[in-house]
Structure formats: C-alpha cells, structure tokens
C-alpha cells in the first residue's frame, strides 16, 4: 500500500497490476474513507487497483466541505491512470453519500466506465462549514467549485419543523425543505453526456437526505435510462459501503459489468 499525503493527492493506494482502477470517495466525514465492509474492501483489493481518496478536512486539503475543487478529483484520477497505465474504460468511481454526489458530478468532467453512487443526492447542495453550528450565520458556499467558480447549488432552508427533526438526527426534512423553497434547476446533476454505466443505491428510510426520491429524480430526468440501474434498499443509516445488503449489490454489479 502506498500512502499519498499532500494537497495534490491525499489517499491510500493499493496496487494491482494490469487491473482496472476503483476510486472510493467517502461521505461528509473528513479524511480517507472509512467504514468499508471487509468483504467489499477485500474484493476490491483482489480485483482492482484501489484508491481510497480524501478530499477535505485533513492535511493540506480544504478544511471544510465548501468549494472543493473538482480539478482535485480530475488531477488525482489522471495521475493514477498515467502512473499505472490505466485507460478511461478501466476506471470505476464509487461514492457514498456526499461522495456519491461528487461521483455523479464527476460524470460531467471525466471519462470512466462505471459510476456507483450509494445514497447520493441528485443535486449539488450548499457546502458544510468546518463549524457546523455556524451554518446559520455564515455566507453560504457551494460544495464544489470549478475554475474557482462555485457550481450551481441549492441553498439550505431552515424552518422550525426541519430544525426539530435535525435535533433528533433526522436531516432529511431540511433537504426536502431546501429543495422546495430554494429550487435551482441548474443544480440538478445531469447524466446525459455520460457514456458509462451508473448504479444508484438508495435507502427507503434515509434520515440524512431523501436519497430514494433523488435517485428517482436522476433516473426520470436522464436521457440514458438504459445505462442507469437504481436499487432501493429497506435500510436505515447512511453507510452503504458497510452494510451487507448494499455491499452485495455493489459486488454483484461489478462482477457483471467489469471485464
């Protein structure tokens, strides 16, 4: 295993010569993706070059999940591809939660064979400041940027109902309210230009954000429906790279679609 620890690339890389590349992007927890099921981790390491990629909150990376440059992901993936002599049709992006949002956004910026987004959003949302308690008074910023400009996004909207739900660790109402009150059609992630295959895995009981409804929105708005598969699981929680049911779906999809 090779460790990269710089602002250009902060990741753990597991080499597997002449294999495809799987890039793992975690959710809104800073640092290198954790909470990976052993079965999934072992399967990936045996069958792929694997890059566990951090994108904020550690080392020289952005301290908050705000204005994270899309160029960071592009440059890192291109670096590993060139170093390992991996072609575009051998690249698989796997993102969880906020990392699923990033993975879907990346379909508009890089070529890859497969994108797997677990409990993702269908929109670019407002970013998360380093101090979450300051979110009500800080100037809002997009989660992602490109060419130093924020991507179009949906701003958070807070009302009494959503705040009460948040106190009970249910943030779904906040996102639903934000979509309703601050809808921005330009923030909807567009998959039409993506030539690869997409697997969406959502939760019917998602308490973080409405991932099932948002995955339905992605599918309904796509012109490439034949390339998209949506699996909704009756699971609670948000760690879909950990749960046995979602891990089985990921491994089964990879076995069926990676040559």
N, C-alpha and C positions, 0 to 999 in steps of 0.2 A: 504494500500500500504506500502510495506517495502522498505526502501532505503538501498542499499549497497554502501559503499564509501571506498574502499580500493584498493590496487594494485592487489589483488587477484580477486576481483569482484567489478565492478563499474556499478550499474544497479538500475533500479526501477522494483520491482516485485509485481504483482497483483495476489493474491492467489485465487484459485477457486477449492475447494477440489474435489478430485476424477476425475478431468478433465485432458485432455491432456495438454502438455506444448507447447506454441508457443514462440519461441525466435526471437526477432526482432533485426536485425543488420542494422544500417544505413549506409549511404554513406560516402563520404570523408569530411564530416563536423564533427569536433571533438565533443566528448561528447555523451550523451544519445540521441538516435534517436528522432528527432523532425519531424515536418511537416507530421504528421499522420492524415489522414482524420478521422473526428469524427465517421463516420459510421463504418469504419474499427476498430478504437480503441474500440468503444462500443461493437461491435460484438465479438471481441477477448476477452475482459474482461468478457463478459457474458458467454462465452463458453469454455474458456481455462484458465489455469494458464498462465500468460503472463510475459515475461522477456524482458524489453527494455534495451538492453545491449550496453554500451560504450566499445570501445576497444583502443582508443588512444586520446591524446590531452587534458586530464583532470585528475585531481588528481594525483595518483602515476602511472598512465598508461604511456606507451611510448609517448613522446612529439610529435613525427612525425609518419606519416603513413609509416614507414620503419621498416622492421624486426620485425613486430608484431608477437609474438609467437602464433603459432597455439595451443600450450598447454593451453594458456589462455582460449580460447573458450572451449576446451575439459574439462578443470577442472571446469569451471563455470557451464557448462551444466550438468556435472556429479554431482556437488554439489547440484544443484536444484533438479535433478532427485532423488537423495538419500534422500534429506530432505522431498520431497513431495511424495516419494514412487511412482515414475512415471517410467514406463518401456520404453524401447527403441522404441517400436511400438506406443508410445503415444507422440513422440517428433516431432515437426514441426519447421523447420528453415525457416525464412523469411528474405531475404536480399535485399536491394535496392542499385543499382549501385555498388560502391566498396564493399558494404556489400553483394551484390549479388555474387561478385567474391569470397568473403570469404565463403559464404554459399555453393557455389559449390565446393570450395577446401575442405571444411569440410566433404563432402560426402566420401572422402578417409580416414577419420580419426575417424569418429563416426558413430554409427548406429542411424538412425532416420526413421520415417515413410514417411515424406514428406519434400521436399526442394522446396521452392518457391523463384525464383531469378528474380527480376524485373530489367530491363535494365542492365543486368550483362555483364561481359566480358567472353570470352571463354579461356582466357589466364591469367596467373599470370603476372602482369606488374611491372615495376620498381616502387618503392615506391615514396611517396611525402614528401620532407623535410619540416621541420617546416616553413622555409622561402622559399616559392615557387620560389622567384626570384633568389635563389641560385642554382636552379636545373641544370643550365647550367654548373656550375663550381664545384659542389660537386661530390664526388665519388659516383657513383650510387649504390643503395642497393635494394634488393627485397622488395616487400611489406610485405611478410610473411616469417617467419622462423620456423624451427622445429629442436629440439635438437641443438639449437644455430647455425644452418646452414641455409643459405638462400635457399628458394625454387627456382628452375629454373625459370627464368623470361625473359621477353622481355624488353630490354633497350630502352629508349626513343631516337628517332632520330628527330632532328630539322632541317628543311630547310626553305628557305625564304617563300615558299607558306604556310607551316603549321604555321609559326610564324605570318604571316599576318592574317591568319584565327583566330589564338588564340587571337590576338588583338581585334577581333570582337566577342570574347567569343564563338568561334566555335573551339573546341579542337579535333574534330573528325579526321581531316586531320593528326594531329600529331600522333594519334594512328594508323591510316591506314599506314602512312609512317613508323612508328616504326615496325609494323608487317612485312611490305615488306622488309625493309632494315636490320632488326635485328632479323629475324625469328628464333625462338628456339622451335623445336618440343617438347622438354621436358617441355616447359612452358604451353603447351595445357592442360587444365583441363580434366582429364579422369573420365568419369562417369560409366565405365564398371563394376566396382566392387560394385556399389551402388545398394542395394536391394529395396530401397524405390521408391516413385513416385516423379517426377520432373515436376514442372510448370515453364516454361520460359515465361516471358512477356517482349517484346522488343518494341522499338519505331522506326517507319519507318522514323522519322525526328529527330533522336537523334543527337544533336550537341555536345555532350560530347565525346562519342566514338561510333563506329559502332555496336550498340547492336544487331540490327536485323541480320546483317551478321554474327556476332559472335555467336548468338544463333543458326543460321542455321548451322554454323560450328560444334557446340556442337552436334546437332542432327545428322548431317551427319556422324560424327566420332564415334558415340555411337553404341555399340552392343545391347543396351537395348532400342531401339526406342519405343517399346510398352509402356514403363514406362515414357516416356517423352512427354509432350504436350507443344507446342510452339504457343503462341498467339502474333501476332504483331499488334500494335495499331497505328493508324494515329494521333499520339500526338507529340507535341513538348515539350521540357523541360525534366526534369530528376527525378521529384518527384512522382514516381509511387506508393507510399503509400499514396498519397494525391489525385490524380486525380480520378474523379468519375468513369470513364470508367475502369481504371485498378483496382480500389478497387472492383468494381462489379465482375470482373474476379476472383480476389482473394477469395472473399467471396463465390462466386458460386462454385469454385473449392473445398474449404474447406467443404462446405455443402455436396458436392457429394462424398468426399473421406475420411472424418473423421467420424468414427462410434461413 
